[in-house]
């Protein structure tokens, strides 16, 4: 069911999808299956540790896409991610 809901959200243009759950419940497996099912050829990123807050998550996302974060402010990094 979770896979179907994720696919529905992506196909219908959901701006943001959040997956939460206890360790070992299959979140990473679910996302890997989703990427395989959708044959994603474009850029994608998976944030596996969001305990550092929003700023750390933004920097992690930016770095996951290969964008330069070193020496940039939080604002500059977030703008780079937005532009990407």
mmCIF file of the N, C-alpha and C atoms, coordinates in Angstrom:
data_MODEL
# 
_entry.id   MODEL 
# 
loop_
_atom_site.group_PDB 
_atom_site.id 
_atom_site.type_symbol 
_atom_site.label_atom_id 
_atom_site.label_alt_id 
_atom_site.label_comp_id 
_atom_site.label_asym_id 
_atom_site.label_entity_id 
_atom_site.label_seq_id 
_atom_site.pdbx_PDB_ins_code 
_atom_site.Cartn_x 
_atom_site.Cartn_y 
_atom_site.Cartn_z 
_atom_site.occupancy 
_atom_site.B_iso_or_equiv 
_atom_site.pdbx_formal_charge 
_atom_site.auth_seq_id 
_atom_site.auth_comp_id 
_atom_site.auth_asym_id 
_atom_site.auth_atom_id 
_atom_site.pdbx_PDB_model_num 
ATOM 1   N N  . UNK A 1 1  ? 0.821  -1.180 0.000   1.00 0.00 ? 1  UNK A N  1 
ATOM 2   C CA . UNK A 1 1  ? 0.000  0.000  0.000   1.00 0.00 ? 1  UNK A CA 1 
ATOM 3   C C  . UNK A 1 1  ? 0.878  1.262  0.000   1.00 0.00 ? 1  UNK A C  1 
ATOM 4   N N  . UNK A 1 2  ? 1.946  1.239  0.810   1.00 0.00 ? 2  UNK A N  1 
ATOM 5   C CA . UNK A 1 2  ? 2.832  2.400  0.879   1.00 0.00 ? 2  UNK A CA 1 
ATOM 6   C C  . UNK A 1 2  ? 3.459  2.687  -0.487  1.00 0.00 ? 2  UNK A C  1 
ATOM 7   N N  . UNK A 1 3  ? 3.849  1.647  -1.197  1.00 0.00 ? 3  UNK A N  1 
ATOM 8   C CA . UNK A 1 3  ? 4.440  1.828  -2.525  1.00 0.00 ? 3  UNK A CA 1 
ATOM 9   C C  . UNK A 1 3  ? 3.431  2.463  -3.474  1.00 0.00 ? 3  UNK A C  1 
ATOM 10  N N  . UNK A 1 4  ? 2.200  2.005  -3.443  1.00 0.00 ? 4  UNK A N  1 
ATOM 11  C CA . UNK A 1 4  ? 1.151  2.566  -4.300  1.00 0.00 ? 4  UNK A CA 1 
ATOM 12  C C  . UNK A 1 4  ? 0.914  4.035  -3.984  1.00 0.00 ? 4  UNK A C  1 
ATOM 13  N N  . UNK A 1 5  ? 0.899  4.389  -2.706  1.00 0.00 ? 5  UNK A N  1 
ATOM 14  C CA . UNK A 1 5  ? 0.695  5.788  -2.318  1.00 0.00 ? 5  UNK A CA 1 
ATOM 15  C C  . UNK A 1 5  ? 1.855  6.671  -2.766  1.00 0.00 ? 5  UNK A C  1 
ATOM 16  N N  . UNK A 1 6  ? 3.071  6.164  -2.668  1.00 0.00 ? 6  UNK A N  1 
ATOM 17  C CA . UNK A 1 6  ? 4.233  6.932  -3.137  1.00 0.00 ? 6  UNK A CA 1 
ATOM 18  C C  . UNK A 1 6  ? 4.172  7.145  -4.645  1.00 0.00 ? 6  UNK A C  1 
ATOM 19  N N  . UNK A 1 7  ? 3.881  6.081  -5.369  1.00 0.00 ? 7  UNK A N  1 
ATOM 20  C CA . UNK A 1 7  ? 3.778  6.193  -6.827  1.00 0.00 ? 7  UNK A CA 1 
ATOM 21  C C  . UNK A 1 7  ? 2.681  7.184  -7.214  1.00 0.00 ? 7  UNK A C  1 
ATOM 22  N N  . UNK A 1 8  ? 1.556  7.112  -6.547  1.00 0.00 ? 8  UNK A N  1 
ATOM 23  C CA . UNK A 1 8  ? 0.452  8.033  -6.819  1.00 0.00 ? 8  UNK A CA 1 
ATOM 24  C C  . UNK A 1 8  ? 0.895  9.477  -6.580  1.00 0.00 ? 8  UNK A C  1 
ATOM 25  N N  . UNK A 1 9  ? 1.573  9.725  -5.463  1.00 0.00 ? 9  UNK A N  1 
ATOM 26  C CA . UNK A 1 9  ? 2.041  11.065 -5.148  1.00 0.00 ? 9  UNK A CA 1 
ATOM 27  C C  . UNK A 1 9  ? 2.997  11.609 -6.180  1.00 0.00 ? 9  UNK A C  1 
ATOM 28  N N  . UNK A 1 10 ? 3.912  10.765 -6.639  1.00 0.00 ? 10 UNK A N  1 
ATOM 29  C CA . UNK A 1 10 ? 4.885  11.217 -7.627  1.00 0.00 ? 10 UNK A CA 1 
ATOM 30  C C  . UNK A 1 10 ? 4.247  11.450 -8.993  1.00 0.00 ? 10 UNK A C  1 
ATOM 31  N N  . UNK A 1 11 ? 3.427  10.536 -9.413  1.00 0.00 ? 11 UNK A N  1 
ATOM 32  C CA . UNK A 1 11 ? 2.781  10.653 -10.725 1.00 0.00 ? 11 UNK A CA 1 
ATOM 33  C C  . UNK A 1 11 ? 1.863  11.866 -10.779 1.00 0.00 ? 11 UNK A C  1 
ATOM 34  N N  . UNK A 1 12 ? 1.248  12.208 -9.658  1.00 0.00 ? 12 UNK A N  1 
ATOM 35  C CA . UNK A 1 12 ? 0.309  13.326 -9.622  1.00 0.00 ? 12 UNK A CA 1 
ATOM 36  C C  . UNK A 1 12 ? 0.934  14.631 -9.168  1.00 0.00 ? 12 UNK A C  1 
ATOM 37  N N  . UNK A 1 13 ? 2.263  14.679 -9.098  1.00 0.00 ? 13 UNK A N  1 
ATOM 38  C CA . UNK A 1 13 ? 2.955  15.936 -8.859  1.00 0.00 ? 13 UNK A CA 1 
ATOM 39  C C  . UNK A 1 13 ? 2.960  16.451 -7.436  1.00 0.00 ? 13 UNK A C  1 
ATOM 40  N N  . UNK A 1 14 ? 2.896  15.564 -6.459  1.00 0.00 ? 14 UNK A N  1 
ATOM 41  C CA . UNK A 1 14 ? 2.988  16.028 -5.069  1.00 0.00 ? 14 UNK A CA 1 
ATOM 42  C C  . UNK A 1 14 ? 4.304  16.758 -4.880  1.00 0.00 ? 14 UNK A C  1 
ATOM 43  N N  . UNK A 1 15 ? 4.256  17.885 -4.226  1.00 0.00 ? 15 UNK A N  1 
ATOM 44  C CA . UNK A 1 15 ? 5.451  18.693 -4.028  1.00 0.00 ? 15 UNK A CA 1 
ATOM 45  C C  . UNK A 1 15 ? 6.381  18.087 -2.996  1.00 0.00 ? 15 UNK A C  1 
ATOM 46  N N  . UNK A 1 16 ? 5.835  17.366 -2.045  1.00 0.00 ? 16 UNK A N  1 
ATOM 47  C CA . UNK A 1 16 ? 6.648  16.846 -0.945  1.00 0.00 ? 16 UNK A CA 1 
ATOM 48  C C  . UNK A 1 16 ? 6.025  15.557 -0.435  1.00 0.00 ? 16 UNK A C  1 
ATOM 49  N N  . UNK A 1 17 ? 6.836  14.540 -0.250  1.00 0.00 ? 17 UNK A N  1 
ATOM 50  C CA . UNK A 1 17 ? 6.362  13.267 0.277   1.00 0.00 ? 17 UNK A CA 1 
ATOM 51  C C  . UNK A 1 17 ? 7.276  12.888 1.436   1.00 0.00 ? 17 UNK A C  1 
ATOM 52  N N  . UNK A 1 18 ? 6.698  12.546 2.559   1.00 0.00 ? 18 UNK A N  1 
ATOM 53  C CA . UNK A 1 18 ? 7.466  12.173 3.743   1.00 0.00 ? 18 UNK A CA 1 
ATOM 54  C C  . UNK A 1 18 ? 7.177  10.724 4.100   1.00 0.00 ? 18 UNK A C  1 
ATOM 55  N N  . UNK A 1 19 ? 8.250  9.986  4.382   1.00 0.00 ? 19 UNK A N  1 
ATOM 56  C CA . UNK A 1 19 ? 8.113  8.605  4.836   1.00 0.00 ? 19 UNK A CA 1 
ATOM 57  C C  . UNK A 1 19 ? 8.756  8.520  6.210   1.00 0.00 ? 19 UNK A C  1 
ATOM 58  N N  . UNK A 1 20 ? 8.003  8.062  7.177   1.00 0.00 ? 20 UNK A N  1 
ATOM 59  C CA . UNK A 1 20 ? 8.546  7.919  8.522   1.00 0.00 ? 20 UNK A CA 1 
ATOM 60  C C  . UNK A 1 20 ? 8.253  6.513  9.035   1.00 0.00 ? 20 UNK A C  1 
ATOM 61  N N  . UNK A 1 21 ? 9.021  6.096  10.009  1.00 0.00 ? 21 UNK A N  1 
ATOM 62  C CA . UNK A 1 21 ? 8.786  4.798  10.621  1.00 0.00 ? 21 UNK A CA 1 
ATOM 63  C C  . UNK A 1 21 ? 9.957  4.403  11.496  1.00 0.00 ? 21 UNK A C  1 
ATOM 64  N N  . UNK A 1 22 ? 9.734  3.424  12.304  1.00 0.00 ? 22 UNK A N  1 
ATOM 65  C CA . UNK A 1 22 ? 10.769 2.911  13.190  1.00 0.00 ? 22 UNK A CA 1 
ATOM 66  C C  . UNK A 1 22 ? 11.880 2.270  12.361  1.00 0.00 ? 22 UNK A C  1 
ATOM 67  N N  . UNK A 1 23 ? 13.095 2.222  12.921  1.00 0.00 ? 23 UNK A N  1 
ATOM 68  C CA . UNK A 1 23 ? 14.191 1.533  12.226  1.00 0.00 ? 23 UNK A CA 1 
ATOM 69  C C  . UNK A 1 23 ? 13.807 0.083  11.919  1.00 0.00 ? 23 UNK A C  1 
ATOM 70  N N  . UNK A 1 24 ? 14.155 -0.334 10.715  1.00 0.00 ? 24 UNK A N  1 
ATOM 71  C CA . UNK A 1 24 ? 13.909 -1.719 10.327  1.00 0.00 ? 24 UNK A CA 1 
ATOM 72  C C  . UNK A 1 24 ? 12.535 -2.004 9.763   1.00 0.00 ? 24 UNK A C  1 
ATOM 73  N N  . UNK A 1 25 ? 11.733 -0.961 9.526   1.00 0.00 ? 25 UNK A N  1 
ATOM 74  C CA . UNK A 1 25 ? 10.384 -1.194 9.005   1.00 0.00 ? 25 UNK A CA 1 
ATOM 75  C C  . UNK A 1 25 ? 10.324 -1.225 7.478   1.00 0.00 ? 25 UNK A C  1 
ATOM 76  N N  . UNK A 1 26 ? 11.458 -0.964 6.803   1.00 0.00 ? 26 UNK A N  1 
ATOM 77  C CA . UNK A 1 26 ? 11.497 -1.102 5.351   1.00 0.00 ? 26 UNK A CA 1 
ATOM 78  C C  . UNK A 1 26 ? 11.416 0.181  4.550   1.00 0.00 ? 26 UNK A C  1 
ATOM 79  N N  . UNK A 1 27 ? 11.681 1.321  5.163   1.00 0.00 ? 27 UNK A N  1 
ATOM 80  C CA . UNK A 1 27 ? 11.589 2.601  4.446   1.00 0.00 ? 27 UNK A CA 1 
ATOM 81  C C  . UNK A 1 27 ? 12.589 2.665  3.283   1.00 0.00 ? 27 UNK A C  1 
ATOM 82  N N  . UNK A 1 28 ? 13.830 2.299  3.538   1.00 0.00 ? 28 UNK A N  1 
ATOM 83  C CA . UNK A 1 28 ? 14.849 2.347  2.490   1.00 0.00 ? 28 UNK A CA 1 
ATOM 84  C C  . UNK A 1 28 ? 14.532 1.344  1.387   1.00 0.00 ? 28 UNK A C  1 
ATOM 85  N N  . UNK A 1 29 ? 14.112 0.149  1.764   1.00 0.00 ? 29 UNK A N  1 
ATOM 86  C CA . UNK A 1 29 ? 13.724 -0.869 0.780   1.00 0.00 ? 29 UNK A CA 1 
ATOM 87  C C  . UNK A 1 29 ? 12.573 -0.365 -0.079  1.00 0.00 ? 29 UNK A C  1 
ATOM 88  N N  . UNK A 1 30 ? 11.608 0.273  0.548   1.00 0.00 ? 30 UNK A N  1 
ATOM 89  C CA . UNK A 1 30 ? 10.462 0.835  -0.168  1.00 0.00 ? 30 UNK A CA 1 
ATOM 90  C C  . UNK A 1 30 ? 10.903 1.877  -1.191  1.00 0.00 ? 30 UNK A C  1 
ATOM 91  N N  . UNK A 1 31 ? 11.787 2.783  -0.780  1.00 0.00 ? 31 UNK A N  1 
ATOM 92  C CA . UNK A 1 31 ? 12.249 3.827  -1.702  1.00 0.00 ? 31 UNK A CA 1 
ATOM 93  C C  . UNK A 1 31 ? 13.081 3.257  -2.840  1.00 0.00 ? 31 UNK A C  1 
ATOM 94  N N  . UNK A 1 32 ? 13.918 2.274  -2.540  1.00 0.00 ? 32 UNK A N  1 
ATOM 95  C CA . UNK A 1 32 ? 14.699 1.640  -3.611  1.00 0.00 ? 32 UNK A CA 1 
ATOM 96  C C  . UNK A 1 32 ? 13.783 0.952  -4.617  1.00 0.00 ? 32 UNK A C  1 
ATOM 97  N N  . UNK A 1 33 ? 12.731 0.291  -4.140  1.00 0.00 ? 33 UNK A N  1 
ATOM 98  C CA . UNK A 1 33 ? 11.763 -0.352 -5.033  1.00 0.00 ? 33 UNK A CA 1 
ATOM 99  C C  . UNK A 1 33 ? 11.038 0.692  -5.875  1.00 0.00 ? 33 UNK A C  1 
ATOM 100 N N  . UNK A 1 34 ? 10.688 1.806  -5.265  1.00 0.00 ? 34 UNK A N  1 
ATOM 101 C CA . UNK A 1 34 ? 10.018 2.887  -5.993  1.00 0.00 ? 34 UNK A CA 1 
ATOM 102 C C  . UNK A 1 34 ? 10.894 3.387  -7.130  1.00 0.00 ? 34 UNK A C  1 
ATOM 103 N N  . UNK A 1 35 ? 12.169 3.617  -6.867  1.00 0.00 ? 35 UNK A N  1 
ATOM 104 C CA . UNK A 1 35 ? 13.076 4.098  -7.905  1.00 0.00 ? 35 UNK A CA 1 
ATOM 105 C C  . UNK A 1 35 ? 13.205 3.092  -9.038  1.00 0.00 ? 35 UNK A C  1 
ATOM 106 N N  . UNK A 1 36 ? 13.225 1.808  -8.711  1.00 0.00 ? 36 UNK A N  1 
ATOM 107 C CA . UNK A 1 36 ? 13.293 0.764  -9.738  1.00 0.00 ? 36 UNK A CA 1 
ATOM 108 C C  . UNK A 1 36 ? 12.004 0.735  -10.552 1.00 0.00 ? 36 UNK A C  1 
ATOM 109 N N  . UNK A 1 37 ? 10.857 0.754  -9.874  1.00 0.00 ? 37 UNK A N  1 
ATOM 110 C CA . UNK A 1 37 ? 9.561  0.688  -10.560 1.00 0.00 ? 37 UNK A CA 1 
ATOM 111 C C  . UNK A 1 37 ? 9.350  1.869  -11.499 1.00 0.00 ? 37 UNK A C  1 
ATOM 112 N N  . UNK A 1 38 ? 9.775  3.036  -11.094 1.00 0.00 ? 38 UNK A N  1 
ATOM 113 C CA . UNK A 1 38 ? 9.558  4.224  -11.908 1.00 0.00 ? 38 UNK A CA 1 
ATOM 114 C C  . UNK A 1 38 ? 10.656 4.438  -12.942 1.00 0.00 ? 38 UNK A C  1 
ATOM 115 N N  . UNK A 1 39 ? 11.697 3.610  -12.897 1.00 0.00 ? 39 UNK A N  1 
ATOM 116 C CA . UNK A 1 39 ? 12.834 3.741  -13.817 1.00 0.00 ? 39 UNK A CA 1 
ATOM 117 C C  . UNK A 1 39 ? 13.305 5.189  -13.861 1.00 0.00 ? 39 UNK A C  1 
ATOM 118 N N  . UNK A 1 40 ? 13.602 5.721  -12.694 1.00 0.00 ? 40 UNK A N  1 
ATOM 119 C CA . UNK A 1 40 ? 14.020 7.114  -12.572 1.00 0.00 ? 40 UNK A CA 1 
ATOM 120 C C  . UNK A 1 40 ? 15.365 7.309  -13.251 1.00 0.00 ? 40 UNK A C  1 
ATOM 121 N N  . UNK A 1 41 ? 15.384 8.148  -14.260 1.00 0.00 ? 41 UNK A N  1 
ATOM 122 C CA . UNK A 1 41 ? 16.624 8.447  -14.967 1.00 0.00 ? 41 UNK A CA 1 
ATOM 123 C C  . UNK A 1 41 ? 17.183 9.804  -14.580 1.00 0.00 ? 41 UNK A C  1 
ATOM 124 N N  . UNK A 1 42 ? 16.371 10.626 -13.974 1.00 0.00 ? 42 UNK A N  1 
ATOM 125 C CA . UNK A 1 42 ? 16.801 11.958 -13.566 1.00 0.00 ? 42 UNK A CA 1 
ATOM 126 C C  . UNK A 1 42 ? 17.399 11.923 -12.170 1.00 0.00 ? 42 UNK A C  1 
ATOM 127 N N  . UNK A 1 43 ? 17.780 13.070 -11.692 1.00 0.00 ? 43 UNK A N  1 
ATOM 128 C CA . UNK A 1 43 ? 18.398 13.139 -10.363 1.00 0.00 ? 43 UNK A CA 1 
ATOM 129 C C  . UNK A 1 43 ? 17.406 12.791 -9.252  1.00 0.00 ? 43 UNK A C  1 
ATOM 130 N N  . UNK A 1 44 ? 17.899 12.066 -8.277  1.00 0.00 ? 44 UNK A N  1 
ATOM 131 C CA . UNK A 1 44 ? 17.103 11.765 -7.094  1.00 0.00 ? 44 UNK A CA 1 
ATOM 132 C C  . UNK A 1 44 ? 18.040 11.707 -5.897  1.00 0.00 ? 44 UNK A C  1 
ATOM 133 N N  . UNK A 1 45 ? 17.493 11.951 -4.732  1.00 0.00 ? 45 UNK A N  1 
ATOM 134 C CA . UNK A 1 45 ? 18.287 11.910 -3.508  1.00 0.00 ? 45 UNK A CA 1 
ATOM 135 C C  . UNK A 1 45 ? 17.435 11.341 -2.392  1.00 0.00 ? 45 UNK A C  1 
ATOM 136 N N  . UNK A 1 46 ? 18.096 10.674 -1.459  1.00 0.00 ? 46 UNK A N  1 
ATOM 137 C CA . UNK A 1 46 ? 17.415 10.113 -0.313  1.00 0.00 ? 46 UNK A CA 1 
ATOM 138 C C  . UNK A 1 46 ? 18.111 10.619 0.945   1.00 0.00 ? 46 UNK A C  1 
ATOM 139 N N  . UNK A 1 47 ? 17.382 11.327 1.784   1.00 0.00 ? 47 UNK A N  1 
ATOM 140 C CA . UNK A 1 47 ? 17.935 11.793 3.053   1.00 0.00 ? 47 UNK A CA 1 
ATOM 141 C C  . UNK A 1 47 ? 17.695 10.721 4.092   1.00 0.00 ? 47 UNK A C  1 
ATOM 142 N N  . UNK A 1 48 ? 18.774 10.140 4.575   1.00 0.00 ? 48 UNK A N  1 
ATOM 143 C CA . UNK A 1 48 ? 18.641 9.025  5.503   1.00 0.00 ? 48 UNK A CA 1 
ATOM 144 C C  . UNK A 1 48 ? 18.786 9.434  6.961   1.00 0.00 ? 48 UNK A C  1 
ATOM 145 N N  . UNK A 1 49 ? 19.254 10.632 7.220   1.00 0.00 ? 49 UNK A N  1 
ATOM 146 C CA . UNK A 1 49 ? 19.404 11.072 8.599   1.00 0.00 ? 49 UNK A CA 1 
ATOM 147 C C  . UNK A 1 49 ? 19.059 12.556 8.667   1.00 0.00 ? 49 UNK A C  1 
ATOM 148 N N  . UNK A 1 50 ? 17.910 12.853 9.224   1.00 0.00 ? 50 UNK A N  1 
ATOM 149 C CA . UNK A 1 50 ? 17.450 14.237 9.279   1.00 0.00 ? 50 UNK A CA 1 
ATOM 150 C C  . UNK A 1 50 ? 17.473 14.791 10.696  1.00 0.00 ? 50 UNK A C  1 
ATOM 151 N N  . UNK A 1 51 ? 18.273 14.186 11.548  1.00 0.00 ? 51 UNK A N  1 
ATOM 152 C CA . UNK A 1 51 ? 18.319 14.613 12.942  1.00 0.00 ? 51 UNK A CA 1 
ATOM 153 C C  . UNK A 1 51 ? 19.070 15.918 13.137  1.00 0.00 ? 51 UNK A C  1 
ATOM 154 N N  . UNK A 1 52 ? 19.749 16.425 12.116  1.00 0.00 ? 52 UNK A N  1 
ATOM 155 C CA . UNK A 1 52 ? 20.514 17.657 12.241  1.00 0.00 ? 52 UNK A CA 1 
ATOM 156 C C  . UNK A 1 52 ? 19.686 18.914 12.018  1.00 0.00 ? 52 UNK A C  1 
ATOM 157 N N  . UNK A 1 53 ? 18.405 18.768 11.782  1.00 0.00 ? 53 UNK A N  1 
ATOM 158 C CA . UNK A 1 53 ? 17.546 19.919 11.563  1.00 0.00 ? 53 UNK A CA 1 
ATOM 159 C C  . UNK A 1 53 ? 17.404 20.258 10.088  1.00 0.00 ? 53 UNK A C  1 
ATOM 160 N N  . UNK A 1 54 ? 16.630 21.291 9.839   1.00 0.00 ? 54 UNK A N  1 
ATOM 161 C CA . UNK A 1 54 ? 16.325 21.688 8.469   1.00 0.00 ? 54 UNK A CA 1 
ATOM 162 C C  . UNK A 1 54 ? 17.559 22.151 7.702   1.00 0.00 ? 54 UNK A C  1 
ATOM 163 N N  . UNK A 1 55 ? 18.423 22.918 8.345   1.00 0.00 ? 55 UNK A N  1 
ATOM 164 C CA . UNK A 1 55 ? 19.618 23.417 7.655   1.00 0.00 ? 55 UNK A CA 1 
ATOM 165 C C  . UNK A 1 55 ? 20.523 22.268 7.231   1.00 0.00 ? 55 UNK A C  1 
ATOM 166 N N  . UNK A 1 56 ? 20.721 21.295 8.108   1.00 0.00 ? 56 UNK A N  1 
ATOM 167 C CA . UNK A 1 56 ? 21.560 20.145 7.763   1.00 0.00 ? 56 UNK A CA 1 
ATOM 168 C C  . UNK A 1 56 ? 20.917 19.318 6.656   1.00 0.00 ? 56 UNK A C  1 
ATOM 169 N N  . UNK A 1 57 ? 19.602 19.183 6.699   1.00 0.00 ? 57 UNK A N  1 
ATOM 170 C CA . UNK A 1 57 ? 18.900 18.440 5.649   1.00 0.00 ? 57 UNK A CA 1 
ATOM 171 C C  . UNK A 1 57 ? 19.042 19.134 4.305   1.00 0.00 ? 57 UNK A C  1 
ATOM 172 N N  . UNK A 1 58 ? 18.967 20.449 4.306   1.00 0.00 ? 58 UNK A N  1 
ATOM 173 C CA . UNK A 1 58 ? 19.134 21.220 3.080   1.00 0.00 ? 58 UNK A CA 1 
ATOM 174 C C  . UNK A 1 58 ? 20.545 21.035 2.521   1.00 0.00 ? 58 UNK A C  1 
ATOM 175 N N  . UNK A 1 59 ? 21.548 21.126 3.396   1.00 0.00 ? 59 UNK A N  1 
ATOM 176 C CA . UNK A 1 59 ? 22.925 20.922 2.940   1.00 0.00 ? 59 UNK A CA 1 
ATOM 177 C C  . UNK A 1 59 ? 23.121 19.498 2.428   1.00 0.00 ? 59 UNK A C  1 
ATOM 178 N N  . UNK A 1 60 ? 22.517 18.532 3.108   1.00 0.00 ? 60 UNK A N  1 
ATOM 179 C CA . UNK A 1 60 ? 22.611 17.141 2.666   1.00 0.00 ? 60 UNK A CA 1 
ATOM 180 C C  . UNK A 1 60 ? 21.976 16.938 1.309   1.00 0.00 ? 60 UNK A C  1 
ATOM 181 N N  . UNK A 1 61 ? 20.808 17.552 1.106   1.00 0.00 ? 61 UNK A N  1 
ATOM 182 C CA . UNK A 1 61 ? 20.131 17.454 -0.190  1.00 0.00 ? 61 UNK A CA 1 
ATOM 183 C C  . UNK A 1 61 ? 20.974 18.085 -1.287  1.00 0.00 ? 61 UNK A C  1 
ATOM 184 N N  . UNK A 1 62 ? 21.500 19.256 -1.005  1.00 0.00 ? 62 UNK A N  1 
ATOM 185 C CA . UNK A 1 62 ? 22.312 19.974 -1.981  1.00 0.00 ? 62 UNK A CA 1 
ATOM 186 C C  . UNK A 1 62 ? 23.533 19.145 -2.368  1.00 0.00 ? 62 UNK A C  1 
ATOM 187 N N  . UNK A 1 63 ? 24.204 18.579 -1.370  1.00 0.00 ? 63 UNK A N  1 
ATOM 188 C CA . UNK A 1 63 ? 25.387 17.754 -1.632  1.00 0.00 ? 63 UNK A CA 1 
ATOM 189 C C  . UNK A 1 63 ? 25.016 16.474 -2.379  1.00 0.00 ? 63 UNK A C  1 
ATOM 190 N N  . UNK A 1 64 ? 23.841 15.896 -2.084  1.00 0.00 ? 64 UNK A N  1 
ATOM 191 C CA . UNK A 1 64 ? 23.408 14.669 -2.758  1.00 0.00 ? 64 UNK A CA 1 
ATOM 192 C C  . UNK A 1 64 ? 23.268 14.856 -4.259  1.00 0.00 ? 64 UNK A C  1 
ATOM 193 N N  . UNK A 1 65 ? 22.930 16.057 -4.667  1.00 0.00 ? 65 UNK A N  1 
ATOM 194 C CA . UNK A 1 65 ? 22.793 16.354 -6.091  1.00 0.00 ? 65 UNK A CA 1 
ATOM 195 C C  . UNK A 1 65 ? 24.090 16.848 -6.706  1.00 0.00 ? 65 UNK A C  1 
ATOM 196 N N  . UNK A 1 66 ? 25.177 16.816 -5.935  1.00 0.00 ? 66 UNK A N  1 
ATOM 197 C CA . UNK A 1 66 ? 26.481 17.209 -6.465  1.00 0.00 ? 66 UNK A CA 1 
ATOM 198 C C  . UNK A 1 66 ? 26.692 18.706 -6.529  1.00 0.00 ? 66 UNK A C  1 
ATOM 199 N N  . UNK A 1 67 ? 25.860 19.470 -5.847  1.00 0.00 ? 67 UNK A N  1 
ATOM 200 C CA . UNK A 1 67 ? 26.022 20.915 -5.841  1.00 0.00 ? 67 UNK A CA 1 
ATOM 201 C C  . UNK A 1 67 ? 27.040 21.302 -4.765  1.00 0.00 ? 67 UNK A C  1 
ATOM 202 N N  . UNK A 1 68 ? 27.797 22.328 -5.001  1.00 0.00 ? 68 UNK A N  1 
ATOM 203 C CA . UNK A 1 68 ? 28.830 22.762 -4.070  1.00 0.00 ? 68 UNK A CA 1 
ATOM 204 C C  . UNK A 1 68 ? 28.196 23.414 -2.844  1.00 0.00 ? 68 UNK A C  1 
ATOM 205 N N  . UNK A 1 69 ? 28.597 22.951 -1.659  1.00 0.00 ? 69 UNK A N  1 
ATOM 206 C CA . UNK A 1 69 ? 28.086 23.533 -0.419  1.00 0.00 ? 69 UNK A CA 1 
ATOM 207 C C  . UNK A 1 69 ? 29.210 24.130 0.427   1.00 0.00 ? 69 UNK A C  1 
ATOM 208 N N  . UNK A 1 70 ? 30.426 23.708 0.169   1.00 0.00 ? 70 UNK A N  1 
ATOM 209 C CA . UNK A 1 70 ? 31.547 24.162 0.997   1.00 0.00 ? 70 UNK A CA 1 
ATOM 210 C C  . UNK A 1 70 ? 31.711 25.679 0.877   1.00 0.00 ? 70 UNK A C  1 
ATOM 211 N N  . UNK A 1 71 ? 31.761 26.346 2.030   1.00 0.00 ? 71 UNK A N  1 
ATOM 212 C CA . UNK A 1 71 ? 31.950 27.779 2.074   1.00 0.00 ? 71 UNK A CA 1 
ATOM 213 C C  . UNK A 1 71 ? 30.696 28.598 1.822   1.00 0.00 ? 71 UNK A C  1 
ATOM 214 N N  . UNK A 1 72 ? 29.571 27.929 1.591   1.00 0.00 ? 72 UNK A N  1 
ATOM 215 C CA . UNK A 1 72 ? 28.326 28.650 1.342   1.00 0.00 ? 72 UNK A CA 1 
ATOM 216 C C  . UNK A 1 72 ? 27.537 28.805 2.632   1.00 0.00 ? 72 UNK A C  1 
ATOM 217 N N  . UNK A 1 73 ? 26.775 29.869 2.706   1.00 0.00 ? 73 UNK A N  1 
ATOM 218 C CA . UNK A 1 73 ? 25.881 30.075 3.847   1.00 0.00 ? 73 UNK A CA 1 
ATOM 219 C C  . UNK A 1 73 ? 24.677 29.146 3.704   1.00 0.00 ? 73 UNK A C  1 
ATOM 220 N N  . UNK A 1 74 ? 23.912 29.012 4.772   1.00 0.00 ? 74 UNK A N  1 
ATOM 221 C CA . UNK A 1 74 ? 22.690 28.205 4.720   1.00 0.00 ? 74 UNK A CA 1 
ATOM 222 C C  . UNK A 1 74 ? 21.752 28.736 3.637   1.00 0.00 ? 74 UNK A C  1 
ATOM 223 N N  . UNK A 1 75 ? 21.634 30.054 3.601   1.00 0.00 ? 75 UNK A N  1 
ATOM 224 C CA . UNK A 1 75 ? 20.750 30.682 2.609   1.00 0.00 ? 75 UNK A CA 1 
ATOM 225 C C  . UNK A 1 75 ? 21.232 30.396 1.192   1.00 0.00 ? 75 UNK A C  1 
ATOM 226 N N  . UNK A 1 76 ? 22.501 30.559 0.953   1.00 0.00 ? 76 UNK A N  1 
ATOM 227 C CA . UNK A 1 76 ? 23.053 30.336 -0.375  1.00 0.00 ? 76 UNK A CA 1 
ATOM 228 C C  . UNK A 1 76 ? 22.886 28.877 -0.802  1.00 0.00 ? 76 UNK A C  1 
ATOM 229 N N  . UNK A 1 77 ? 23.112 27.965 0.143   1.00 0.00 ? 77 UNK A N  1 
ATOM 230 C CA . UNK A 1 77 ? 22.916 26.543 -0.168  1.00 0.00 ? 77 UNK A CA 1 
ATOM 231 C C  . UNK A 1 77 ? 21.455 26.234 -0.509  1.00 0.00 ? 77 UNK A C  1 
ATOM 232 N N  . UNK A 1 78 ? 20.538 26.820 0.249   1.00 0.00 ? 78 UNK A N  1 
ATOM 233 C CA . UNK A 1 78 ? 19.125 26.570 -0.015  1.00 0.00 ? 78 UNK A CA 1 
ATOM 234 C C  . UNK A 1 78 ? 18.704 27.147 -1.381  1.00 0.00 ? 78 UNK A C  1 
ATOM 235 N N  . UNK A 1 79 ? 19.274 28.279 -1.742  1.00 0.00 ? 79 UNK A N  1 
ATOM 236 C CA . UNK A 1 79 ? 18.966 28.876 -3.046  1.00 0.00 ? 79 UNK A CA 1 
ATOM 237 C C  . UNK A 1 79 ? 19.545 28.028 -4.182  1.00 0.00 ? 79 UNK A C  1 
ATOM 238 N N  . UNK A 1 80 ? 20.712 27.446 -3.960  1.00 0.00 ? 80 UNK A N  1 
ATOM 239 C CA . UNK A 1 80 ? 21.291 26.552 -4.970  1.00 0.00 ? 80 UNK A CA 1 
ATOM 240 C C  . UNK A 1 80 ? 20.396 25.337 -5.183  1.00 0.00 ? 80 UNK A C  1 
ATOM 241 N N  . UNK A 1 81 ? 19.884 24.788 -4.097  1.00 0.00 ? 81 UNK A N  1 
ATOM 242 C CA . UNK A 1 81 ? 18.985 23.643 -4.192  1.00 0.00 ? 81 UNK A CA 1 
ATOM 243 C C  . UNK A 1 81 ? 17.698 24.035 -4.897  1.00 0.00 ? 81 UNK A C  1 
ATOM 244 N N  . UNK A 1 82 ? 17.144 25.178 -4.538  1.00 0.00 ? 82 UNK A N  1 
ATOM 245 C CA . UNK A 1 82 ? 15.915 25.642 -5.180  1.00 0.00 ? 82 UNK A CA 1 
ATOM 246 C C  . UNK A 1 82 ? 16.116 25.829 -6.686  1.00 0.00 ? 82 UNK A C  1 
ATOM 247 N N  . UNK A 1 83 ? 17.215 26.457 -7.062  1.00 0.00 ? 83 UNK A N  1 
ATOM 248 C CA . UNK A 1 83 ? 17.489 26.688 -8.475  1.00 0.00 ? 83 UNK A CA 1 
ATOM 249 C C  . UNK A 1 83 ? 17.710 25.391 -9.245  1.00 0.00 ? 83 UNK A C  1 
ATOM 250 N N  . UNK A 1 84 ? 18.322 24.407 -8.574  1.00 0.00 ? 84 UNK A N  1 
ATOM 251 C CA . UNK A 1 84 ? 18.555 23.129 -9.196  1.00 0.00 ? 84 UNK A CA 1 
ATOM 252 C C  . UNK A 1 84 ? 17.236 22.449 -9.533  1.00 0.00 ? 84 UNK A C  1 
# 
